[in-house]
Amino acid sequence: MQGLPGVGPKTAQRLAFHVLKQPEQEIEALANALIDAKKQIGLCQVCFHLTADPICEICRNPNRDESTICVVPDSRDVIALEKTREYSGKYHVLGGVISPMDGIGPEQLHIQPLVERVSQNEVKEVILAISPSVEGDTTTLYLGQLLKPFTRVTRIAFGLPMGGDLEYADEITLARALEGRRDLD
């Protein structure tokens, strides 16, 4: 269990002892629930957000603004931004950020489908909601160069601390960051 994010040795030990005390039926139910979730959840064919359907609920929603796409590294960021109730456009989940040190280049991310989506549709603005870090800034600059020929490209304001992640920011900070976005230079 220590391999799970945010679970250190002591927490892993507590969880292991807790699981061992549970009836076998409950452990089986938990294991089956995890297996079912892994089998049923996939990526949206349009935006690459996690979904149990071929196209996610956000992409299917006709009330969402199709002329604005907010680009995020991870599905957790979509959830964090949705909590603000400030954004009514569509999303595109990259699946990470460019990180040569980790062997992640543009070809490992969902960048090409984003470029195709923007170039083939009437997109008025792409908002880059990528946390400020060396990798985040690299990804932002790369995407800006690819997308500027097709549409306006903005980046959320830096209401977030350097190296901070969107998923840990509160709703007010995220709302202010969305409101204060600006054009990339």
MIGURO-886423 format. One record per residue (C-alpha): y, z, x; residue in three letters; residue number from 1. Coordinates in steps of 0.5 Angstrom, whole numbers, plus 2048, in hexadecimal, padded with zeros to 3 digits. Layout:
! residues N
@north: Y, up: Z, east: X, residuo: ALA, num: NUM
...
! end
This chain:
! residues 185
@north: 800, up: 800, east: 800, residuo: MET, num: 1
@north: 804, up: 801, east: 806, residuo: GLN, num: 2
@north: 805, up: 7F9, east: 806, residuo: GLY, num: 3
@north: 809, up: 7F9, east: 800, residuo: LEU, num: 4
@north: 811, up: 7F9, east: 801, residuo: PRO, num: 5
@north: 814, up: 800, east: 801, residuo: GLY, num: 6
@north: 80E, up: 803, east: 802, residuo: VAL, num: 7
@north: 80D, up: 808, east: 808, residuo: GLY, num: 8
@north: 807, up: 80B, east: 80B, residuo: PRO, num: 9
@north: 808, up: 812, east: 807, residuo: LYS, num: 10
@north: 80A, up: 80E, east: 800, residuo: THR, num: 11
@north: 803, up: 80A, east: 801, residuo: ALA, num: 12
@north: 7FF, up: 810, east: 802, residuo: GLN, num: 13
@north: 802, up: 813, east: 7FC, residuo: ARG, num: 14
@north: 800, up: 80D, east: 7F8, residuo: LEU, num: 15
@north: 7F9, up: 80C, east: 7FB, residuo: ALA, num: 16
@north: 7F8, up: 814, east: 7F9, residuo: PHE, num: 17
@north: 7FB, up: 812, east: 7F2, residuo: HIS, num: 18
@north: 7F7, up: 80C, east: 7F1, residuo: VAL, num: 19
@north: 7F0, up: 810, east: 7F3, residuo: LEU, num: 20
@north: 7F1, up: 815, east: 7EE, residuo: LYS, num: 21
@north: 7F2, up: 810, east: 7E8, residuo: GLN, num: 22
@north: 7EC, up: 80E, east: 7E4, residuo: PRO, num: 23
@north: 7E8, up: 808, east: 7E6, residuo: GLU, num: 24
@north: 7EA, up: 805, east: 7E0, residuo: GLN, num: 25
@north: 7F2, up: 806, east: 7E1, residuo: GLU, num: 26
@north: 7F1, up: 803, east: 7E8, residuo: ILE, num: 27
@north: 7ED, up: 7FD, east: 7E5, residuo: GLU, num: 28
@north: 7F3, up: 7FC, east: 7E0, residuo: ALA, num: 29
@north: 7F8, up: 7FC, east: 7E6, residuo: LEU, num: 30
@north: 7F4, up: 7F7, east: 7EA, residuo: ALA, num: 31
@north: 7F3, up: 7F2, east: 7E5, residuo: ASN, num: 32
@north: 7FA, up: 7F3, east: 7E3, residuo: ALA, num: 33
@north: 7FC, up: 7F1, east: 7EA, residuo: LEU, num: 34
@north: 7F7, up: 7EB, east: 7EA, residuo: ILE, num: 35
@north: 7FA, up: 7E9, east: 7E3, residuo: ASP, num: 36
@north: 801, up: 7E9, east: 7E5, residuo: ALA, num: 37
@north: 7FF, up: 7E5, east: 7EC, residuo: LYS, num: 38
@north: 7FB, up: 7E0, east: 7E8, residuo: LYS, num: 39
@north: 801, up: 7DF, east: 7E2, residuo: GLN, num: 40
@north: 807, up: 7DF, east: 7E6, residuo: ILE, num: 41
@north: 80A, up: 7D9, east: 7E9, residuo: GLY, num: 42
@north: 810, up: 7D5, east: 7EB, residuo: LEU, num: 43
@north: 814, up: 7D2, east: 7E6, residuo: CYS, num: 44
@north: 814, up: 7CA, east: 7E7, residuo: GLN, num: 45
@north: 81C, up: 7C9, east: 7E7, residuo: VAL, num: 46
@north: 81F, up: 7CF, east: 7EA, residuo: CYS, num: 47
@north: 819, up: 7D3, east: 7EE, residuo: PHE, num: 48
@north: 81A, up: 7DA, east: 7EA, residuo: HIS, num: 49
@north: 814, up: 7DE, east: 7E9, residuo: LEU, num: 50
@north: 811, up: 7DC, east: 7E2, residuo: THR, num: 51
@north: 80A, up: 7DC, east: 7DE, residuo: ALA, num: 52
@north: 80C, up: 7D5, east: 7DB, residuo: ASP, num: 53
@north: 80D, up: 7CE, east: 7DE, residuo: PRO, num: 54
@north: 815, up: 7CF, east: 7DD, residuo: ILE, num: 55
@north: 818, up: 7D6, east: 7DD, residuo: CYS, num: 56
@north: 81C, up: 7D9, east: 7D7, residuo: GLU, num: 57
@north: 823, up: 7D8, east: 7DB, residuo: ILE, num: 58
@north: 822, up: 7D0, east: 7DC, residuo: CYS, num: 59
@north: 81F, up: 7CF, east: 7D5, residuo: ARG, num: 60
@north: 825, up: 7D3, east: 7D2, residuo: ASN, num: 61
@north: 82A, up: 7CE, east: 7CF, residuo: PRO, num: 62
@north: 830, up: 7D3, east: 7CF, residuo: ASN, num: 63
@north: 830, up: 7D3, east: 7D6, residuo: ARG, num: 64
@north: 835, up: 7CF, east: 7DA, residuo: ASP, num: 65
@north: 831, up: 7C9, east: 7DD, residuo: GLU, num: 66
@north: 838, up: 7C7, east: 7E1, residuo: SER, num: 67
@north: 837, up: 7CD, east: 7E6, residuo: THR, num: 68
@north: 831, up: 7CF, east: 7EA, residuo: ILE, num: 69
@north: 831, up: 7D6, east: 7EE, residuo: CYS, num: 70
@north: 82D, up: 7D6, east: 7F4, residuo: VAL, num: 71
@north: 829, up: 7DC, east: 7F6, residuo: VAL, num: 72
@north: 824, up: 7DD, east: 7FB, residuo: PRO, num: 73
@north: 81F, up: 7E1, east: 7F7, residuo: ASP, num: 74
@north: 81D, up: 7E2, east: 7F0, residuo: SER, num: 75
@north: 81F, up: 7EA, east: 7F0, residuo: ARG, num: 76
@north: 826, up: 7E7, east: 7F1, residuo: ASP, num: 77
@north: 826, up: 7E3, east: 7EB, residuo: VAL, num: 78
@north: 824, up: 7EA, east: 7E7, residuo: ILE, num: 79
@north: 82A, up: 7EE, east: 7EB, residuo: ALA, num: 80
@north: 82F, up: 7E8, east: 7E9, residuo: LEU, num: 81
@north: 82C, up: 7E8, east: 7E2, residuo: GLU, num: 82
@north: 82E, up: 7F0, east: 7E1, residuo: LYS, num: 83
@north: 835, up: 7EE, east: 7E2, residuo: THR, num: 84
@north: 835, up: 7EA, east: 7DC, residuo: ARG, num: 85
@north: 83B, up: 7E6, east: 7DF, residuo: GLU, num: 86
@north: 838, up: 7E0, east: 7E1, residuo: TYR, num: 87
@north: 835, up: 7DB, east: 7DB, residuo: SER, num: 88
@north: 833, up: 7D5, east: 7E0, residuo: GLY, num: 89
@north: 82D, up: 7D3, east: 7E3, residuo: LYS, num: 90
@north: 829, up: 7D5, east: 7E9, residuo: TYR, num: 91
@north: 825, up: 7D2, east: 7EF, residuo: HIS, num: 92
@north: 821, up: 7D7, east: 7F3, residuo: VAL, num: 93
@north: 820, up: 7D5, east: 7FA, residuo: LEU, num: 94
@north: 81A, up: 7D9, east: 7FC, residuo: GLY, num: 95
@north: 81E, up: 7DC, east: 802, residuo: GLY, num: 96
@north: 823, up: 7DB, east: 807, residuo: VAL, num: 97
@north: 823, up: 7D6, east: 80D, residuo: ILE, num: 98
@north: 820, up: 7DB, east: 813, residuo: SER, num: 99
@north: 81E, up: 7D7, east: 819, residuo: PRO, num: 100
@north: 81C, up: 7DE, east: 81C, residuo: MET, num: 101
@north: 817, up: 7DE, east: 817, residuo: ASP, num: 102
@north: 815, up: 7D7, east: 817, residuo: GLY, num: 103
@north: 818, up: 7D6, east: 810, residuo: ILE, num: 104
@north: 81C, up: 7CF, east: 810, residuo: GLY, num: 105
@north: 81F, up: 7CB, east: 80B, residuo: PRO, num: 106
@north: 819, up: 7C7, east: 809, residuo: GLU, num: 107
@north: 815, up: 7CE, east: 807, residuo: GLN, num: 108
@north: 81B, up: 7D0, east: 802, residuo: LEU, num: 109
@north: 81C, up: 7CC, east: 7FB, residuo: HIS, num: 110
@north: 822, up: 7C9, east: 7FE, residuo: ILE, num: 111
@north: 820, up: 7C1, east: 7FD, residuo: GLN, num: 112
@north: 81F, up: 7C2, east: 7F5, residuo: PRO, num: 113
@north: 826, up: 7C6, east: 7F5, residuo: LEU, num: 114
@north: 829, up: 7C0, east: 7F8, residuo: VAL, num: 115
@north: 826, up: 7BB, east: 7F3, residuo: GLU, num: 116
@north: 827, up: 7BF, east: 7EE, residuo: ARG, num: 117
@north: 82F, up: 7BF, east: 7EF, residuo: VAL, num: 118
@north: 82F, up: 7B8, east: 7F1, residuo: SER, num: 119
@north: 82C, up: 7B6, east: 7EB, residuo: GLN, num: 120
@north: 82F, up: 7BA, east: 7E6, residuo: ASN, num: 121
@north: 836, up: 7BB, east: 7E4, residuo: GLU, num: 122
@north: 837, up: 7C2, east: 7E8, residuo: VAL, num: 123
@north: 83E, up: 7C4, east: 7E8, residuo: LYS, num: 124
@north: 83D, up: 7CA, east: 7ED, residuo: GLU, num: 125
@north: 838, up: 7CD, east: 7F1, residuo: VAL, num: 126
@north: 839, up: 7D5, east: 7F3, residuo: ILE, num: 127
@north: 835, up: 7D7, east: 7F9, residuo: LEU, num: 128
@north: 833, up: 7DE, east: 7F8, residuo: ALA, num: 129
@north: 830, up: 7E0, east: 7FE, residuo: ILE, num: 130
@north: 831, up: 7E6, east: 802, residuo: SER, num: 131
@north: 835, up: 7E6, east: 808, residuo: PRO, num: 132
@north: 831, up: 7E7, east: 80E, residuo: SER, num: 133
@north: 830, up: 7E2, east: 814, residuo: VAL, num: 134
@north: 82A, up: 7DF, east: 810, residuo: GLU, num: 135
@north: 82E, up: 7DF, east: 809, residuo: GLY, num: 136
@north: 834, up: 7DC, east: 80D, residuo: ASP, num: 137
@north: 830, up: 7D6, east: 810, residuo: THR, num: 138
@north: 82D, up: 7D5, east: 809, residuo: THR, num: 139
@north: 834, up: 7D5, east: 806, residuo: THR, num: 140
@north: 837, up: 7D0, east: 80B, residuo: LEU, num: 141
@north: 831, up: 7CB, east: 80B, residuo: TYR, num: 142
@north: 831, up: 7CB, east: 803, residuo: LEU, num: 143
@north: 838, up: 7CA, east: 803, residuo: GLY, num: 144
@north: 838, up: 7C4, east: 807, residuo: GLN, num: 145
@north: 832, up: 7C1, east: 803, residuo: LEU, num: 146
@north: 835, up: 7C2, east: 7FC, residuo: LEU, num: 147
@north: 83D, up: 7C1, east: 7FE, residuo: LYS, num: 148
@north: 83C, up: 7B9, east: 7FD, residuo: PRO, num: 149
@north: 83A, up: 7BA, east: 7F6, residuo: PHE, num: 150
@north: 83D, up: 7C0, east: 7F3, residuo: THR, num: 151
@north: 842, up: 7C6, east: 7F4, residuo: ARG, num: 152
@north: 83E, up: 7CB, east: 7F8, residuo: VAL, num: 153
@north: 841, up: 7D3, east: 7F8, residuo: THR, num: 154
@north: 83E, up: 7D9, east: 7FB, residuo: ARG, num: 155
@north: 83E, up: 7E0, east: 7F7, residuo: ILE, num: 156
@north: 844, up: 7E5, east: 7FA, residuo: ALA, num: 157
@north: 842, up: 7EA, east: 7FF, residuo: PHE, num: 158
@north: 841, up: 7F0, east: 7FB, residuo: GLY, num: 159
@north: 83B, up: 7F1, east: 7FE, residuo: LEU, num: 160
@north: 83A, up: 7F4, east: 805, residuo: PRO, num: 161
@north: 838, up: 7F0, east: 80B, residuo: MET, num: 162
@north: 830, up: 7F0, east: 80B, residuo: GLY, num: 163
@north: 830, up: 7F3, east: 804, residuo: GLY, num: 164
@north: 82B, up: 7F0, east: 7FF, residuo: ASP, num: 165
@north: 82D, up: 7EE, east: 7F8, residuo: LEU, num: 166
@north: 827, up: 7F1, east: 7F4, residuo: GLU, num: 167
@north: 82A, up: 7F8, east: 7F7, residuo: TYR, num: 168
@north: 831, up: 7F7, east: 7F5, residuo: ALA, num: 169
@north: 834, up: 7FA, east: 7EE, residuo: ASP, num: 170
@north: 836, up: 7F6, east: 7E8, residuo: GLU, num: 171
@north: 83E, up: 7F7, east: 7E9, residuo: ILE, num: 172
@north: 83D, up: 7F5, east: 7F1, residuo: THR, num: 173
@north: 839, up: 7EE, east: 7EF, residuo: LEU, num: 174
@north: 83E, up: 7ED, east: 7E9, residuo: ALA, num: 175
@north: 844, up: 7ED, east: 7EE, residuo: ARG, num: 176
@north: 841, up: 7E9, east: 7F3, residuo: ALA, num: 177
@north: 83F, up: 7E4, east: 7EE, residuo: LEU, num: 178
@north: 847, up: 7E4, east: 7EB, residuo: GLU, num: 179
@north: 849, up: 7E4, east: 7F2, residuo: GLY, num: 180
@north: 845, up: 7DE, east: 7F5, residuo: ARG, num: 181
@north: 849, up: 7D8, east: 7F9, residuo: ARG, num: 182
@north: 848, up: 7D1, east: 7FB, residuo: ASP, num: 183
@north: 845, up: 7D0, east: 802, residuo: LEU, num: 184
@north: 849, up: 7CE, east: 807, residuo: ASP, num: 185
! end
